[in-house]
């Protein structure tokens, strides 16, 4: 095995990891509308990484070469989910079809089966509470079996091609999927922890401001409500003055209801944008039921 080629392939996968880290950070910091495009961005990114790995083949002796195309497909499907994995597989499969040759069908089926296997392992990992070493190593062995099966689909010729390269392919899968998957999951966990800390700090700041504002509003509000109650006693019913006092009391009670919500904010929910107005906190949606 040409270890210079192995290092080159490892560098390509590392660049994919760096790109993935930046993508996760950018989407997590953005609005919900942007986050919906995360599977598309990650899927396309790792589809391109798979193509680069197909181009940057690894020499394993004489005129024999292998490539690590299945590694980014398996990783993105395992960590990001089915939509991203399917898109990455579609990009890689499209390039393999464009290359043509007698092994095109087997290659495409191997790519599709890899994405499906990674999606299945992802379901298993989620049931266990997250991706662990047993999940990633099980996936690496499964992908190796899929790769071997894609060789054997070509008959004797495929078996002859597989015999001298099965061990390098197994090595690539175990290292590239079994170990690198841990790095990818740690990137996701780190960004999730960072997002949770950021949201907690934002919630504390909003709560502190809301409680202070509620306290300052509540004191004069009580005086207003008390004054309206006293004024209503000396005003005959069914008069314009009585209706004005009633309208003022309704407005004051609405303010009192808002103050109650301000004292029970548990999440940060923004109100829909209206024209050129900046984003605003939706106090009712952000507070617990009263």
N, C-alpha and C positions, 0 to 999 in steps of 0.2 A: 504494500500500500504506500502510495506517495503521500507522506505526511505534510508536504507543502500544500497539496491539494486539500488535505483534511483541515489544515489551519485556515485556508482560504474559505472553505465552507463554514467553518466555525465563525469566522469573521462576518460572513454574510448573515448567519443566524443572529449574531450579536448585534449587528446593525438593525435587524428586525426587532430585537428586544428593546433597543434604544428608541426606535421609532414608535413602538407600541407604548412605551412609558410616556412619551410626549403626547401621544394621541389620547391615552386614558386621562392624563392631567387636563388636557384641553377640553375634552368632552365633559368631564366631571365639573369643571369650573363654569361651564356654559349653561344656558337656559334649557328647559326640557325639550324644546323644539330641536335644538342642536343634538342633544343626546340620542335622539331617535336615529340619527345617522351614524352612530358609532359602529354598529355591525358592518355597515357598508364600507366605512373607512378602514377598519381593521381587516375585513375580508379581502379588499382590494390590495392592501399593503402586503399581506402574507401570500396572496396569489402571485404578486410580483416577486416576492422573495423565493417562492417555489420555482418560478421561471428562471431566476438568476442561478439557483442551485442546479437546475437542469442543464444550464449552459456551462456552469463551472463543475464539470464532472471530476470524479476522483479516480485516478489511475490505480488499479489494484494488481497490476502485473501483465506483462506482455501487451496484448491489444484489448485488455478487458478494463471496463470502466463501470462505475456505479455513480448514482447521484442521490442526494438527500432531499428530493422533492417532497417526500411525504412528511418530513419533520415539521415544516411550518404549517402545513395543512392540519396535521394532528394537533399541534399546539394551539392554534387559534380556535379549532372546534372544541377542544377540551376546556380552554380557559374562557373563551368568549361565547360559545354556544353554537347551535345549529346554523342560524342564518349566516354568521361570519364564516363558519367552516364551509358551508355550501358555496358561498361566493368565492372563497379562496380556491376551492376544488374546481369550480367552473372555470376560473381564470387559467389555472394550471392545465386543466383538461383541454381547454381551447388551444393552448399553445402546443400540447402534445399532438392534437389532431392536425394542427398546421404542419408539424414536423413530418407527419406521415410515417410510412414504413410498416412492416409486417407486425410490429408489436404495438401499434397505436391503440387498437381496441383493448388489449390486455393492460396497457398503461393507463388508459382512461378508467377502466373498471377498477384498477388498483387504487387510483386516486379517489374515486367515488366511495369505494369500500373503506378507505382510510378515514374519510370524513364521517361516514356513518358509524364506524367503530368508535371514533373519538367522541361523537355525540352520545353514544350509548354509555361509554365510561363516564362521561360528564354527569349523566343522570344518576349513575351508581355513586359517584363522588358526592353529589349534592345530598343524597340520602344519608351519607356517612358524615355530613357536616363540612365537606370541603375536600379539595384534591390533596391526596397524600402520596407518599412514595409507592404504596401498593397499587394505587390507581394508575400512576404514570408508568410504572414498570409493567403492569399488566397491559397497558395500551401499547407500550413499545414492543412487547412480544407478539401481541395481536397484529400489529402493523407488519412485523417481520413475517408472520404467517401469510398475511395478505400479499405481501410483496413476493414471497416464494410461490404462492398460488398463481400470481400473475405471470411469473416465469413459466410455470408448468403448463399454463394454458397454451403455450406455443409448442407443446409436444416434446419430442426428443431434443430438438434444437434448444428449447427453453431450459430443459433439464441440464443439458450440457453447459449452458451459460450460467445456470445457478450454481452448479457444483463448486467452481473455484471462488465464488464471491459470496456464498451464503454467510460465512463468518464475518467478513467486513461489513456486510449489510446489517447483520445482527448487532455488531459493535456500534455502528452509526445510530441505529434505532435506540439502543439502550442508553447511550450517552446523550444523543440529541433529543430524545423524547423523555426518557426516564429521569434524567437529571435536570435538563433545561426547563422542563415543565415546572419544577419547583421555583426556578427563578421567575417565571412568568406569574405564577400564583402569588409569589411574594410581592411582585410589583403591584398586582391588584390589591392585595391586602394592605400594603403600605399606603396606596392612594385612598383606599376606603377609610383607613384609620385617620389619615390627614383630613379627609372630607368630614368625618365625624367630629374631629376636634374643631374644625373651622365652623361647622354648624352649631356646635355647643357654645363656642365663644360668641357667635352671632346671636344665639338665643339669649345668652346671659346679658349681652349689651341691650338687646331689645327689651327684655324684661325689666332691667334696671331703669331704662328710660320710661317705659310704660307705667311702672309703679310710681315713679316720681311725678309723672304728668297726671296720673289718676289721683294722687294725693292732693296735688295743687288744684285740680279741677273740682274735686269732691267738696272741699271746704266752702268755697263761694256758692257751689250748686245747692248745698243744703240751705244756705241763707236765702237763695232765690226761691226755692220751693217753699220754705217757711213763710216768706213774704207774700207769695202768691196765695197760700192757704189763708193767711190773715186778711188779705185784700178781698178774697172771694166772699168772706162773711159779711162785708159791708156793702156788697154790690148786689142789687136785685137780680134774680134769675131772669133769663130770657131777654137780657139787654145786650147791646153791643159790647159793653165793658165786660160782662160776664163771659161772652164768647171769646173775647181777646185773652182774658185770664185763662180760660180753658185751653186755648191754643198754646199759650205760653207754658202752661203746666205740662201739656203733652210733649212739647219740645224739650223741657227740662228733664222729664222722665226718660226720654230717649237718650239724652246725654248721660243720665245715671246708668242706663243699661249699657252704654258704651264703656263707661268707667268700670263696670263690673267685668266686662270682657277683657279690658286692659289689665286687670289684676289676675287673669287666669290664662295668660298666653303660654302655650305648650309647644307650638311649632311655628315655623316661619312660612306663611302662605301669602304670596303677592296677589293683589287684585289685578284683573285684566287691564292692560294699557288702554288709556283713553286719549286719543289724539297725541299731542306732543307732551302730555304730562309724564313726569318720571315715574318709575315703578313705586307702588305704595303697598304698605302692609294691609292685608285684609284681616282686620281685627277679629271679626266674627269667625272666619274659617281658622284662624290661628289660635283661638282660645277653646278651652273645654266647654262642653255643654253646661249651661247654668239652669 
